Amino acid sequence: MTPAQQFAPLLDAFSSRLFREFKAGLNKGEIRAAEPDPGTPSGWRVNAWVKACILAGFRFGKVVNMTGAGAFFFDKQTYPRQRLQLKDGIRIVPGGSSIRDGAHVGRGVTCMPPMFVNVGAYVDEGTMIDSHALVGSCAQIGKRVHLSAAAQIGGVLEPVGALPVIIEDEALIGGNCGVYEGTVVKARAVLGAGVILTRSTPVYDLVRNQIHRATDDQALVIPSDAVVVAGSRAITTDQGRAWGLSLYTPVIVKYRDDKTGARIQLEDLLR
């Protein structure tokens, strides 16, 4: 049975209480597009039914005028900006940030302007989302993660069975990084500024003498505590050598130690 067939009753009763309860579950973090699963190679499993229901919201929503506070917005009425309250314990600094309805943002999260969290995303407690950072649809962000300025965490709704990007607890994603296509960054890993990770990106591990790759049925997984920087590798064809060309590649240069931890420690006084 396909997800569309499995959730046909929800689609038929889209305007009912069921959809409102579904979004409330997303906002509270009780319903997630992906969940930890030690039984899988990546440690995560996708909940296709959640993504199917999110897509239903776009399918049946109507574009309405959401203009307010001097800015113009025209979007599906099913996914307005989320209404937050002081008691939610989220710090949103003035300057144009937005969290879409149907996304979970935990207590103690700091949002520096402008940033955006899309529908289906899960951002756990104590995380910092810096200026111009994006948390894409259904991306899963752990506790005490630092998404540095202009970091882009890609989103995915289709196909519904595709694993979203996962950033686990206490990882640091450097400025101008891009993490896309279901990549899993394990706990406490560090991505240096400008690192780009996709399904087609091999990651060269100089410490453990191995190459980390995605496969047809397995996401690219960055190991726990890995420190990844942007590097290059030479093109070895005759013309590549003649022209002195090289290709971008991320490189694991070390694994996190006490010195690394001290350099990237988030300052609680600023939170």
N, C-alpha and C positions, 0 to 999 in steps of 0.2 A: 504494500500500500504506500503510495506516495504521500509526502507531507501535505500536499493540497487535498488529497482524498481524506487523509486522517483528520484534518482540521476543517473540513467542509462545514460542520455545524457552527464553528466559530465565524466563518466567513458569512454564512447565511444570517447569523444573528449579530452582525458586526456592531450595530448601534446599541446593543443591549448592555446591561450591567456587566456581562462577562468580559467585554473588552476593557472597560474601565478598571475592573479588578485586575486584569492582566497587566495593564500599565502601572497600577499601584504596586503590584508585586515587583515589577522591574525597578521602580523608584526606590523601594525598600531594600532591594538586593535579595529578595526571597526567590525571585525567578532570574535565572542567568542564561545568557546565550552559550556559555561554556563553563564547565566546572572541573575542578581537580579530579583526576582519576589515575591512581597509581598503577592501574592495570594496563595503561596504554604507554607506548614508547615515549611520547612527549610528556606524559603525566597529566594530560588534559583530554576531555572529550567535549565535542560540540553537541548542543541541544538543538537539533534541527527544527523541532516544533516551535521553539521560541522565535527563531528567525522567520519561520513561516508566518507566525502571528504578527510580527512586526511588519512584514511586507504587506500583510492584509490591511494594516492601518494606512499605508500609503495608497493601496489600491482603492480603498473605499473613502478615503478622506477627500474633502473638497478644498480647493485653494481659497483662502479667505484673507481679508485685510487684517493684519496683526500690528499695524503701525502704532507706535507709541514712543514717548520720550524723545521726540525729534528724529526718529529713525524710521525708515520704511521697511516693512516686512510683509510679504505675501507668500503664504505657505499653507500646507495641509492643516486643517483645523484639528486633525487627530494628533498632531505632534507640535503643540505650541512650546514656547519657552517654559521651562519648569518653574513653578512658583515655590520659592524657598522661604523659610522663616528663620528668624534669629536662633530659635531653639534647635535647628538642624545642626548647628555647630560648624558650619562651613564658612570659611573666610573668602569673600569675593571682593577684591579690590576694585574700586571704580575705574571704568575705562573701556567698557564695551565687550565684556565677556558674556558667554551664553551657554547655558546647559539645557539641552532639549528634554522635554517630557519623555519619560521612559528610559532614563539613564539613572544609575545609582551612583551617588557621590557620598562617600562616608564622612563621618565626623572628623574634624581636624584637617580636612583637605584645604589647601590654600590655592586660590585661583588668581593669577596675576594677569592683568589685562594686556591685549585682548587674547582670550583663549576660547576654545570651543570643545564641548563634550557632546557627542552625537548619541542618538537613540540606541538603546541596547547596550551601551558601554557600562562597565562596572569599574569604579575607581574606589579603592579601599582606603581605610583610615590613614591620616597623617601624610598623605601624598602631596607633593608640590607640583602644580601645573604652571609652568612659567609662561612669560609673554609669548604670544604667537604660536603656542603649542596647540596641537590638535589631538584629541582622542577620538578616533573614528568609530563608526557604528559597530557595536558588539565587541570592541576591544576590551580586554580584561587587564586591569592594572592593580597590582598588589598593594600591600601596606608600605608606607614610608618610602615610596618610589620618588625619585626626582626626575621629572620631565623638564629638561632645560629649555632655554629660549629657542623657539622655532623648531622644536622636536615634532616630528610628524609620526603619529602612531596610526597606521592605516586601518581602515574599516572594511568590513565585508558583510553583505547580506545575502548575495547570491554567488554561487549556489548555496542552498540552505545547509548543505552538509559540510561546507568548507569551514575549517577551524579559523577563528579570528586570531588576530595578534594577541599574544600573551606576554605581559611583563610582570614577572613575579616579585615577591617582597624585596624591598631594600635595594632594588636595582637602580643604577644611575644611567640615564640616557642623556648624553651630552648635547650641546647646542648644535642645531642644524642636522641632527640625526634623522634618518628615515627608517622605520621598521614596518615592513609590509608583508602581505601575502601569507598570513598565518604563521609567521616566525614566532618561536617561543624563546624568550630571554629568561633564563632561570634566575633563581634568587641570588641577589648580591652581585650580579654581573655588572660590569661597567663598560659602557660604550663611549669611546672618546669622541670628541667633536667631529661631525661630518661623516660618521660611519653610516653606510646604507646597507640594509639587509633585506633580501628578497628570496624567493624560492630558487632563483637561478644563480644566487651568489654563493660560491664556495668560500668557506672560512678556514684559513690556514692556521693551525695550532702549532706554534713553534715550541711550546713547552712539552706537549704530549705527542708530538710528531704524528699528527693525524689531520685529516681534512674533514670538516663537518659540512654535509650537504643535505639538501632536501631530496626526497625521492617521490615517486608517483603517489605513494600512500603514507608518506611521513614528512612532517614539517621540518624546516631547518631549526635546530635546537642549539642555542648558545649555552654552554655549560655553566653551572653555578660558579660564582667567583671569578669567572673569566674577565680579563681586561682586554678589550678589543679596540684596536686603532685602525685608522684608514691607511692602507699600504698599496703597493703595486707589485705586479709581477711582469717580467719581460715577455714580449711576444717573440717566440723562438723561430718563426718562419724566416726565410731568407730576407724578404722585404721588411718584416718587422725589425729584424736586426739591423738592416741597412739604414732604416729610418730612426732607429733608436726608440721604438715605441714600447709602451708598457700599458697594461690594463689595471684598472682599479681593483683592489681586493682587500677585504677586511682581514686583519691578522690578530690572533691572540698572542700577545707578547709576554704575558705573565698571568698569574692567578692572584687574586686579592689577598693581601697580607695586612698586618697592623699598620704599616706605613701608608698603604693605599687607603685604608679605612679612615685614617686621620686626615688625609688630604681631601676626602670627599664627604666627610661627615656633615650632615645637615645641622644647622644651628637652631636649636630649639628656641632660643631667645627671639628669633625672627618669625616665629610661627604664632 
